[in-house]
Amino acid sequence: MKMANVSEAPQKTPGRVLSVTESILAMMGLCFVVMLVAIDQTVVGTALPTIVSELHGFELYAWVATAYLLTSVITVPIFGRLGDFYGRRRFVLVSIVLFTLASVLCGMAQTMMQLVLARALQGIAGGMLVGTAFACVPDLFPDPRVRLRWQVMLSASFGIANGIGPFLGGILTEHYGWRSVFYVNLPVGLLSLYFAYRYLPQIRHFRQTKVSLDWLGALLLMVGLACIQLLVELLPQYGGSYLMVLLGLCSLGAFALLVVWERRVAEPLLPLVLFSSPAQLSLLILSAGLGFILFGLLFYAPLLLQGGYGLRPQTAGLLITPLVVFITVGSIINGRTITRLRHPNRMLYLGLVLLSIACLGMVFIKKSDPYWHFVLYATLAGTGVGCIMPNLTVFAQEIVERSMLGIATAMLQSMRMVGGMLGTAVVGTLINYQYGEAIRTQLTALPSNVVDILQDPQVLMSVSQQAQFLEQAGQDGPLYLGMARDALAHAVNMGMAITLVLIVWCFYWVRKVPPIRFNRQEQP
């Protein structure tokens, strides 16, 4: 079949409804885009302990995730806004190409710093994808009831990607090396590029006039978030030093200037009207809280299983799989029931209750517990997220004006990434502090050379480093490794405890969400 030119791409104009076939093919393009992002997020988490052990940079463990999230936070609202004005298709195509190329650079990284920089580039592309692809759905299907039915396709693709992601990451890491987890994005990227280029229509937009980008707003937002990130990660090491005070002041100053600037600029990066509405503000805060909890679990559950329990990457990936699979299961159950409820907001409460049980279990789980305990908690956590995450988007799209659909959807994704960035940093900082304290205080009776080696937990995830350690430590080496693993597992448990605080905070904000009613709309 001959590839269509961009100018020959199917159009969607006012008064025209896509046929079923056109809708399926257009949604197929979006589904592959969702799979591209979802697979990347899940395989990297499983492979990360092995990556750190090979590239020797445990201090940058959190930055592999947060570099991606930090740049995504900036690009999601930018391209969400541009998509409102110029249409979303072109940005979807560019972002697929850039994301695939960045994945290759990640696989070629020779140091942790190179990997962090490549992940930052990948985050720019990921932000473009999230900011435009997800906002295509309400343009294609304005009726929320119709939209929820079609979103089952997105949920299914998300579930397929999430279902195979952790296990695939474990298999690839164990048998083909960690670099293969990034190269797996190549075939998915090519498929998504073909379907999006061939079948995704030119979504109609609201304005044809030229729009000036809010680059200063983007810079101030990046500086503010980066300073918070550094402050959280360096605070245990530097305490109340002048450097920490300076970082705090820089962050506060950047955010203060951002608020002043966004009130003056004609096309703000962050429309403050979204924050002035109590209903929209509650949804944005809930999205940030959900991101904090979700990314805290996704990136540190593999560390618990591989570093703390000594499991193989493949086994760890298999145990984590229910967490991501049941996000999709929960989303599908939610999509089939939410429109039939007289009080749709109750699904948010159900999701938070399930998350509460799961996070409480993660705090108190022990190595001696059977595997099905972890699987149960992962299942409950995934189902809870599935009952919350899609509703935040649908509720927001019901609340805001149609001209703000793109930026409102993008802001929800962006706030989830901000929460994920902070969650990854805060949980990681607590784990590093707890583990370091345990090694310094509980293992003082061990030989000094043994304590020095165990200070860096990457020895617990590298087979070669463990072999070298056992040669130096002698016959008591396995005992020392076991003590260090117990210390790391306890540190991860304590790091997870912060998610319970966030859940209580989310319960407060759920009460602020106004009652939602789904009213049937006519297709344009």
C-alpha positions in Angstrom: 0.0 0.0 0.0 1.4 3.4 -1.0 2.2 5.7 1.9 -0.1 8.7 2.0 1.4 12.2 1.9 0.8 14.4 4.9 -1.6 16.5 2.8 -3.5 13.3 2.0 -4.0 12.3 5.7 -7.7 11.9 6.6 -9.3 15.1 7.8 -11.8 15.8 10.6 -13.7 19.0 10.1 -16.8 20.4 11.8 -19.9 18.4 11.0 -18.0 15.3 10.0 -17.9 12.1 12.1 -15.3 9.5 11.5 -16.5 6.1 10.3 -16.0 3.0 12.5 -13.1 1.9 10.3 -11.5 5.3 10.4 -12.0 5.5 14.2 -10.4 2.1 14.7 -7.3 2.9 12.5 -6.9 6.3 14.1 -7.1 4.8 17.6 -4.6 2.1 16.5 -2.1 4.9 15.9 -2.7 6.3 19.4 -2.6 2.8 20.9 0.9 2.2 19.6 2.0 5.6 20.9 0.7 4.6 24.3 2.5 1.3 24.1 5.8 3.1 23.2 5.7 5.2 26.3 4.3 2.5 28.6 6.8 -0.1 27.6 9.7 2.3 28.2 8.5 3.2 31.7 8.0 -0.4 32.8 11.1 -2.0 31.3 13.5 0.7 32.6 12.3 0.3 36.2 13.1 -3.5 36.2 16.5 -3.0 34.5 17.6 0.0 36.6 19.3 -2.0 39.4 21.4 -3.9 36.8 22.2 -0.6 35.0 23.4 1.0 38.1 25.6 -2.0 39.0 27.3 -1.9 35.6 27.7 1.8 35.1 28.6 2.5 38.7 26.5 5.4 39.8 24.0 4.6 42.5 24.0 8.3 43.5 22.3 8.9 40.1 19.7 6.1 40.5 16.8 8.5 40.9 18.0 10.8 38.2 17.5 8.1 35.5 13.8 8.6 36.3 13.7 12.2 37.3 15.6 13.5 34.3 12.9 12.0 32.1 10.1 13.4 34.2 11.7 16.9 34.6 11.9 17.5 30.9 8.5 15.9 30.3 7.0 18.3 32.8 8.1 21.3 30.6 7.2 19.9 27.2 3.8 18.5 28.1 2.0 21.8 28.6 4.0 23.5 25.8 2.8 21.0 23.2 -0.6 20.5 24.8 -1.1 24.2 24.2 0.4 24.1 20.7 -1.9 21.2 19.8 -4.9 23.3 20.7 -3.9 25.9 18.2 -2.2 24.1 15.4 -3.6 20.5 15.6 -1.9 17.6 17.2 -1.0 15.2 14.4 2.3 16.8 13.4 3.5 16.9 17.0 2.7 13.2 17.5 4.7 12.3 14.4 7.8 14.4 15.4 7.7 13.1 19.0 7.6 9.4 17.9 10.8 9.9 15.8 12.6 11.9 18.6 11.6 9.3 21.3 12.9 6.4 19.2 16.2 8.1 18.5 16.6 9.0 22.2 16.0 5.4 23.1 18.9 4.4 20.9 21.1 7.0 22.7 20.1 5.5 26.0 21.1 2.1 24.9 24.5 3.4 23.7 25.3 5.2 27.0 28.7 4.4 28.5 28.3 6.2 31.8 25.4 7.0 34.2 25.7 10.7 33.3 25.3 9.9 29.6 22.3 7.8 30.4 20.7 10.6 32.4 21.2 13.1 29.6 19.8 10.7 27.0 16.8 10.1 29.3 16.3 13.9 29.5 16.1 14.0 25.7 13.7 11.1 25.8 11.6 13.0 28.3 11.3 15.9 25.9 9.8 13.5 23.3 7.7 11.7 25.9 6.2 15.1 27.0 5.3 15.8 23.4 3.7 12.5 23.1 1.7 12.7 26.3 0.7 16.4 25.7 -0.7 15.7 22.2 -1.7 12.1 21.8 -4.0 11.8 24.8 -5.7 15.1 23.9 -6.6 13.6 20.5 -9.3 11.4 22.0 -11.7 14.1 23.2 -11.3 15.7 19.7 -12.2 12.5 18.0 -15.1 11.6 20.4 -16.6 14.6 22.2 -19.4 12.6 23.8 -17.9 11.3 27.1 -19.9 8.1 26.9 -18.6 7.3 23.4 -15.1 8.4 24.5 -15.1 6.1 27.4 -15.9 3.1 25.2 -13.2 4.0 22.7 -10.7 4.5 25.5 -11.0 0.8 26.2 -8.6 0.4 23.3 -6.1 2.7 24.9 -6.5 0.9 28.2 -6.0 -2.5 26.5 -2.9 -1.3 24.7 -1.6 0.3 27.9 -2.3 -3.1 29.7 -0.6 -5.1 27.0 2.5 -2.9 27.2 2.4 -2.9 31.0 1.8 -6.6 31.2 4.8 -7.5 29.1 7.0 -4.6 30.2 8.4 -5.7 33.6 8.8 -9.3 32.6 10.2 -8.4 29.2 12.6 -6.0 31.0 13.7 -8.8 33.3 14.2 -11.3 30.5 16.1 -8.8 28.2 18.3 -7.6 31.1 19.2 -11.1 32.2 19.8 -12.7 28.8 20.7 -9.9 26.4 22.0 -7.1 28.7 20.3 -3.9 29.9 20.9 -2.0 26.7 18.3 -4.2 24.9 15.5 -2.7 27.1 16.0 0.6 25.2 16.4 -0.9 21.8 13.1 -2.7 22.1 11.5 0.7 21.5 12.7 0.6 17.9 10.1 -1.8 16.4 7.3 -0.3 18.6 8.3 3.2 17.4 8.3 2.2 13.8 4.8 0.7 14.1 3.4 3.7 15.9 5.0 6.1 13.3 3.4 4.2 10.5 -0.1 4.0 11.9 -0.1 7.6 13.2 1.3 8.9 9.9 -1.1 6.9 7.7 -4.4 7.0 9.7 -4.4 9.7 12.4 -6.6 12.5 11.0 -5.8 16.2 11.1 -7.7 17.1 14.2 -9.5 20.4 13.9 -8.2 23.2 16.1 -9.6 26.4 17.4 -7.3 29.1 16.2 -5.2 29.6 13.1 -3.2 32.7 14.4 0.4 32.5 15.2 1.1 31.7 18.9 4.3 32.9 20.7 5.7 30.2 23.1 6.2 31.0 26.7 9.9 30.1 26.9 10.6 32.2 30.0 7.8 30.4 31.8 9.2 27.1 30.7 12.7 28.1 32.0 11.4 29.3 35.3 9.4 26.1 35.8 12.4 24.0 35.0 14.7 26.0 37.4 12.2 25.7 40.2 11.6 22.0 39.8 15.3 21.2 39.3 16.2 23.1 42.5 13.6 21.2 44.5 15.0 18.0 43.0 18.6 18.8 44.0 17.4 20.1 47.5 15.6 16.8 48.2 18.5 14.6 47.1 21.4 16.6 48.7 19.7 17.6 52.0 20.7 14.4 53.9 24.4 14.9 52.8 24.7 18.7 53.4 22.1 19.4 56.1 21.3 23.0 56.7 24.3 24.3 54.8 24.4 27.6 52.8 24.1 25.5 49.6 20.8 24.0 50.7 19.4 27.4 51.7 20.5 28.8 48.3 18.7 26.0 46.5 15.6 26.6 48.5 15.6 30.3 47.8 16.3 29.7 44.1 13.3 27.4 43.9 11.0 29.8 45.8 12.2 32.7 43.7 11.7 30.8 40.4 8.1 29.9 41.3 7.3 33.4 42.5 8.6 34.9 39.3 6.7 32.2 37.3 3.4 33.2 38.9 4.0 36.9 38.2 5.1 36.2 34.6 2.2 33.9 33.9 -0.3 36.6 34.9 1.2 39.0 32.4 2.1 36.9 29.4 -0.5 36.6 26.6 -0.2 32.9 26.1 1.0 31.4 29.5 2.6 28.0 29.7 0.5 27.4 32.8 -2.9 29.1 32.6 -3.5 30.2 36.2 -7.2 30.0 35.5 -6.8 26.2 35.8 -5.4 26.7 39.4 -8.0 29.3 40.3 -10.9 26.9 39.8 -11.3 24.8 43.0 -12.6 21.9 41.0 -9.7 21.9 38.5 -7.2 22.5 41.3 -8.3 19.5 43.2 -7.9 17.3 40.1 -4.4 18.7 39.5 -3.3 18.0 43.0 -4.8 14.5 43.0 -2.9 13.8 39.7 0.4 15.0 41.4 -0.3 12.8 44.4 -1.1 9.8 42.3 2.1 10.3 40.3 4.1 10.5 43.6 2.7 7.2 44.8 2.8 5.4 41.4 6.4 6.3 40.5 7.6 5.6 44.0 6.3 2.1 43.7 7.4 1.5 40.1 11.0 2.5 40.5 11.8 1.2 44.0 9.8 -2.1 44.1 12.5 -3.6 41.7 15.2 -2.3 44.1 13.4 -4.1 47.0 13.2 -7.4 45.1 16.6 -7.4 43.4 18.7 -5.6 46.0 16.9 -6.4 49.2 15.7 -9.9 48.4 18.4 -11.0 46.0 16.0 -12.1 43.3 16.9 -12.3 39.6 15.7 -9.5 37.3 13.4 -11.9 35.5 11.7 -13.0 38.7 11.5 -9.5 40.0 9.9 -8.4 36.7 7.3 -11.2 36.9 6.3 -10.2 40.5 6.0 -6.5 39.5 3.8 -7.3 36.5 0.5 -7.3 38.4 1.1 -3.7 39.5 1.1 -2.4 35.9 -1.3 -5.0 34.4 -4.1 -4.2 36.9 -3.8 -0.5 36.2 -5.4 -1.5 32.9 -7.8 -4.0 34.5 -8.9 -1.3 36.9 -9.3 1.2 34.0 -11.5 -1.2 32.0 -13.7 -2.0 35.1 -13.9 1.7 35.7 -14.8 2.5 32.1 -17.7 0.0 32.2 -19.1 1.1 35.5 -18.4 4.8 35.9 -21.2 6.1 33.5 -23.8 3.9 35.2 -23.1 5.3 38.7 -25.3 8.0 40.1 -22.2 9.3 42.0 -19.1 8.7 39.7 -16.9 10.4 42.3 -17.1 7.3 44.5 -14.7 5.5 42.2 -12.0 7.9 43.4 -12.6 6.9 47.0 -12.5 3.2 46.0 -9.2 3.7 44.3 -7.7 5.4 47.3 -8.9 2.7 49.6 -7.2 0.0 47.5 -4.0 2.1 47.3 -4.0 2.5 51.1 -4.1 -1.3 51.6 -1.4 -1.9 49.0 1.0 0.7 50.3 0.5 -0.4 53.9 1.3 -3.9 52.9 4.5 -2.7 51.0 5.7 -1.0 54.2 5.4 -4.1 56.4 6.2 -6.9 53.8 9.3 -9.1 54.7 11.6 -11.3 52.8 10.2 -14.3 54.5 6.7 -13.6 53.3 5.4 -15.8 50.4 5.6 -14.2 47.0 1.8 -14.1 46.7 1.7 -11.4 49.4 3.7 -9.1 47.2 1.6 -10.0 44.2 -1.6 -9.2 46.1 -0.3 -5.8 47.2 0.8 -5.1 43.6 -2.6 -6.1 42.3 -4.5 -3.9 44.7 -2.2 -0.9 43.9 -2.6 -1.3 40.2 -6.4 -1.6 40.5 -6.5 1.4 42.7 -4.6 3.5 40.2 -6.9 2.2 37.4 -9.9 3.5 39.3 -8.4 7.0 39.7 -6.2 7.9 36.8 -8.7 7.8 33.8 -11.3 9.5 35.9 -9.1 12.5 36.6 -8.8 13.1 32.8 -12.5 12.5 32.1 -13.7 14.7 35.0 -11.4 17.5 33.9 -12.6 17.3 30.3 -16.2 17.6 31.7 -15.3 20.7 33.8 -13.2 22.9 31.5 -14.3 24.8 28.4 -13.7 23.0 25.1 -11.1 25.5 24.0 -9.0 24.4 27.1 -9.3 20.7 26.6 -5.7 20.3 25.3 -4.0 22.3 28.0 -6.2 20.9 30.8 -5.4 17.3 29.7 -1.8 18.2 29.4 -1.7 19.8 32.8 -3.0 16.7 34.4 -0.3 14.6 32.8 2.3 17.2 33.7 1.2 17.3 37.3 1.4 13.6 37.5 5.0 13.8 36.2 5.8 16.5 38.8 4.4 14.2 41.5 6.4 11.3 40.0 9.6 13.3 40.0 9.1 14.3 43.6 8.1 10.8 44.6 11.1 9.3 43.0 13.4 11.8 44.6 11.9 11.8 48.1 11.5 8.0 48.3 15.1 7.6 46.9 16.5 10.1 49.4 14.8 8.3 52.3 16.1 5.0 51.1 19.7 6.2 50.8 19.6 7.8 54.2 18.0 4.8 55.9 20.4 2.4 54.3 23.5 4.5 55.0 22.5 4.9 58.7 21.9 1.1 59.0 25.4 0.3 57.6 27.0 2.9 59.8 25.2 2.0 63.1 24.2 -1.6 62.8 27.2 -3.1 61.1 29.9 -1.3 63.1 31.3 -4.7 64.3 32.2 -5.7 60.8 35.8 -5.1 59.4 36.2 -1.6 58.1 37.0 -2.7 54.5 33.7 -4.7 54.4 31.7 -1.7 55.7 33.3 0.6 53.1 32.2 -1.8 50.3 28.7 -2.2 51.6 28.2 1.5 51.8 27.4 1.4 48.1 24.3 -0.8 47.7 25.1 -1.5 44.0 27.2 -4.4 45.2 23.9 -6.1 46.1 22.8 -6.0 42.5 25.9 -7.0 40.6 27.0 -10.6 40.4 30.6 -9.8 39.5 30.9 -7.3 42.4 29.5 -9.8 44.8 32.0 -12.4 43.7 34.9 -9.9 44.3 33.3 -9.0 47.7 33.1 -12.6 48.8 36.8 -13.1 48.0 37.8 -10.2 50.2 35.3 -10.9 53.0 36.2 -14.6 53.4 33.9 -17.2 54.8 31.6 -14.7 56.5 31.0 -12.9 53.2 27.5 -14.4 52.6 26.5 -13.4 56.1 27.6 -9.8 55.6 25.7 -9.6 52.2 22.6 -11.0 53.9 22.8 -8.3 56.6 23.3 -5.6 54.0 20.3 -6.9 52.0 18.2 -6.8 55.1 19.2 -3.2 55.7 18.3 -2.2 52.1 15.0 -4.0 52.3 14.1 -2.2 55.6 15.2 1.1 54.0 12.9 0.6 51.0 10.0 -0.3 53.4 10.6 2.9 55.3 10.8 4.9 52.0 7.5 3.5 50.9 5.9 4.7 54.2 5.8 8.3 52.8 3.2 7.1 50.2 0.8 6.6 53.1 1.1 10.3 54.0 0.3 11.2 50.3 -2.8 8.9 50.3 -4.2 10.7 53.4 -3.5 14.0 51.6 -5.3 12.7 48.5 -8.4 11.7 50.6 -8.7 15.4 51.6 -8.6 16.6 48.0 -11.1 14.1 46.7 -13.6 15.7 48.9 -13.0 19.0 47.0 -14.0 17.4 43.6 -17.5 18.6 42.7 -20.1 16.0 41.8 -19.7 14.9 38.2 -22.7 14.1 35.9 -22.2 12.7 32.4 -24.5 14.4 29.9 -24.7 13.0 26.4 -23.4 15.4 23.8 -23.9 15.5 20.0 -20.9 14.7 17.8 -19.7 17.8 15.9 
